[in-house]
C-alpha cells in the first residue's frame, strides 16, 4: 500500500491511497470544515465519503509528466512508466498549479 498527502494551496486537503483493490481518495475532515476549502478537481467534489476507483483517478493521472519529462523521470529515478502511483509520488511534490502530492512513508 502506498499513500500520498494531497495539498491544495499549502493546506492538507486529503489522502490518495493505492491498495490491492485500486485507489481511494478521501478529503481530510479538517479541510472539509474550512469555509475556504476548494475541491481538488471538478471530478472530485468536496464530500466526506471516500472516492474509490479501480484505476488512477484521471485528475491525478493528469498531473504526471509526459513526453521528455517522463523520459527524464524514467532515466533519473529508474521509474517504470506504467507505475502511475510511483510516478505521481516522485514527480508531483511541486506541480504546476496549486496541487502538491507528498509521499507518506509507512
C-alpha positions in Angstrom: 0.0 0.0 0.0 1.3 3.5 -0.9 -0.1 6.8 0.2 0.3 10.5 -0.7 -0.9 13.6 1.0 -2.8 15.9 -1.3 -2.1 19.6 -0.6 -4.1 22.5 -2.1 -2.6 26.0 -1.6 -0.3 24.6 1.1 -3.2 23.1 3.1 -3.6 19.4 3.6 -6.7 18.5 1.6 -6.8 14.8 1.7 -5.1 11.4 1.1 -4.6 9.4 -2.1 -4.1 5.7 -1.3 -3.1 2.8 -3.6 -4.1 -0.6 -2.3 -4.7 -4.1 -3.7 -8.2 -3.0 -4.9 -7.1 0.1 -6.7 -7.2 3.7 -5.5 -9.0 5.7 -2.8 -9.1 9.4 -2.4 -10.6 11.0 0.8 -10.7 14.6 1.9 -9.3 15.5 5.3 -12.1 16.2 7.8 -10.5 19.4 9.0 -10.1 20.6 5.4 -13.8 20.0 4.8 -14.7 22.2 7.8 -12.8 25.1 6.3 -15.0 27.7 4.6 -12.4 28.4 2.0 -11.9 24.7 1.1 -11.9 24.0 -2.7 -12.3 20.7 -4.4 -9.1 19.3 -5.9 -11.0 18.9 -9.2 -14.5 19.0 -10.7 -14.5 15.2 -10.8 -13.7 15.0 -7.0 -16.1 17.4 -5.4 -15.9 18.1 -1.7 -17.5 15.3 0.3 -16.8 13.2 3.4 -17.4 9.9 1.6 -14.2 8.5 0.1 -13.9 8.2 -3.7 -12.9 4.7 -4.9 -11.6 3.6 -8.3 -10.0 0.5 -9.8 -7.7 2.8 -11.8 -5.8 6.0 -11.0 -8.2 9.0 -10.9 -7.9 10.9 -14.1 -7.2 14.2 -12.3 -4.2 12.7 -10.5 -3.0 10.8 -13.6 -3.0 14.2 -15.5 -0.5 15.6 -13.1 2.1 13.1 -14.1 4.7 14.4 -16.6 4.6 13.3 -20.2 6.9 13.2 -23.1 10.5 14.2 -22.5 9.8 15.0 -18.8 8.5 11.5 -18.3 11.6 10.2 -20.0 13.8 12.1 -17.6 11.9 10.7 -14.6 12.3 7.2 -16.0 16.0 7.6 -16.5 16.9 9.5 -13.4 14.8 7.7 -10.9 14.6 4.3 -12.7 10.8 4.5 -12.5 8.5 2.2 -14.6 6.4 4.5 -16.8 3.4 2.2 -16.0 3.8 2.7 -12.3 1.4 5.7 -12.1 1.4 5.9 -8.3 5.2 5.8 -8.2 5.5 8.5 -10.8 2.9 10.7 -9.0 4.6 10.3 -5.6 8.1 11.0 -7.1 7.4 13.8 -9.6 4.4 15.7 -8.2 5.7 17.3 -5.0 5.8 20.6 -6.7 3.4 20.5 -9.6 2.4 23.4 -11.8 -0.7 24.9 -10.2 -1.9 24.7 -6.7 -1.7 20.9 -6.0 1.2 19.0 -4.4 1.4 15.3 -3.7 3.7 14.4 -0.8 4.6 10.7 -0.2 3.8 9.2 3.1 6.3 6.7 4.3 4.7 3.7 6.0 
